[in-house]
Amino acid sequence: MTDQPAPAGFEPVPTGLGYADTLQPLYRRIGGEEVSFGLYVTARHGNSMSICHGGVLMTLADIAAASGVNVARGIQFGSPTISLSLDFISSARMGEWIQADVERVSVKRRFGFCSGAICTSRSIVARFNGTFYLPDHDGLWKEGEPTAGALRGVGD
């Protein structure tokens, strides 16, 4: 764990979000159409080379991209990932702040598209592109209503 505070404007993402909790402590900055998520790379996020694991980067990109689509739609939940691609460009080191920034979002009738980048203060770590399904029916949810996910509490 790090004792460093998150950059200005970031707030903690609530826990209890299933697999996303593996990224904790995770932070978000949501304002207007801007969507960013970030974390300090700790040992729990690392791989055997002592750099940030690719699975952490993929998960961070997925959360940021889905949230970007959801913010553009004005909702806080429920855009299942259809496709997510990530181009690994450089590494993120232990102790570094990594930040996933949504750069472009397009929402169509049934699909949302999002692209962005994950960066440190010294370099671009990865670029991502995601496609998300936009359900308009309750058949997708197996038990009750969907929860707010990583956007829970935004705007409260």
N, C-alpha and C positions, 0 to 999 in steps of 0.2 A: 504494500500500500504506500501511497505517497501522501505527504502532509501538505502538498502544494494546493492552493485553492484553484478552482477552475477559472478560466479567463472571464473577464467582465461580461455580464449578460447571460452566462450559462447557469442553469439550475439543475439539481439532481433529477434524474429520471426515477420515478417510483419503482420499488421492487415488486415482486409478485407477478412478473410478466413471463413466467416460464423460462424458455431457453435464453431469452434476452438478458436474464439475470446473470448469466455467465460473464457478461461484460462489466458488471458493476465493480467499482463505482463508475457509472455512466452519466453523462450530462447532456443537456439539450439547450438550444437557443432557438426559440420560435418567435418570429416577429413579422407580422404582415405576411409576405410571401417567402420570407427567408427561413430556411430550415437547416439547422446544423446540429450534429451530435458529436461528442468527443469524449476522450478518456485519456488518462495517463497510462502508458504501457507499464504494467507491473509483471512480476514473475508469473502470475496466474494467466497472463495473456501471451506469454512467451513460448518459444519452441526450443529445440535442443541447440540452436545457434545463438540463443539469447537475444533474439529479435522478435518482434510481434508476429504471432502465428497468422498464417494466411486465413484460417477459419475465423479469427477475430475480425480481420479486415472485411471478409465477406459478410459476416453478420452485421457489422457496423454499417456497411454499404446498404444492405437489405433494409435495415431499420430506417436509415436516413431516406432512402429512395421511396419506400412505401409511405413514410410520413410526409414526404414532399407531395406525393400524389394526394394523400388524404387532406392535407392542408389546402391544396388547390381546389379540392371538392368541397371544403367546408365541413368535413367530418373528422372524427377522432378514431375511427376503427375500420377494420375490415377490407383490406385490399390484398388478397392473396397473390403471392409472387408466381408469375408464369415463367419468367426468364430473368436471370441476373448474370451479367458478365462483368468480370473485373480484370483489368490489365494491371499487373504488378509492375511497378516502375522502379521503386527503390525500397529500402527497408526502414522500419521504425524501430528505434533503439529503446532499451529499457529506460524508463523515466521520462521519455518524451511524451508531450501532448500530441495526440493525433486527432484530427478533426475532419469529419465527413460533411462537406458542404454540397447542398443541392444547388445545381446551376441552371437546369432547364427542366420544365415539366410541361407535358401536353396531355390533356384529358379528352378522350373521345367518348363515344356512347358506352362502350363496354370495356374499354381498356385505358389505362393510364401509363404514360411513359415518363421516365425520369433519368437524368444523367447528372453526374457530379464528380467530385474528386475528394480523395482523402490525402491530407497534407500534414506535415510537421512544420516547424518554423524554418527548417533548412531545405525542404524539398517536397515534391509531389511523391507520395507513396504509391497511389493507385488511382485509376480512373474507373468509374462504374457506369453501367447502363442497365436499367431495369424495366420490365414490362409487368403490369399488374392487372388482374381481373377486377372489374367493378360490378359486383353482383347487385341485382335489383330485386332479389327475392330472398326469402328466409330459408330456402332449401339447403344453402351452403352450411349453415350453422347447425351442428348436431345437438347441442344442448343449450337452450335458451338463446338470449341475445349475445352478440359479440361484445367484448370488452374494449375499452378505449386504447389499450396497448400503450405504446411509447408516448402517445399524446395525452394520456390520462392526466387531467388536472390543468391542461393548457387553457388559459382564458377564464379559469375559475376565480 
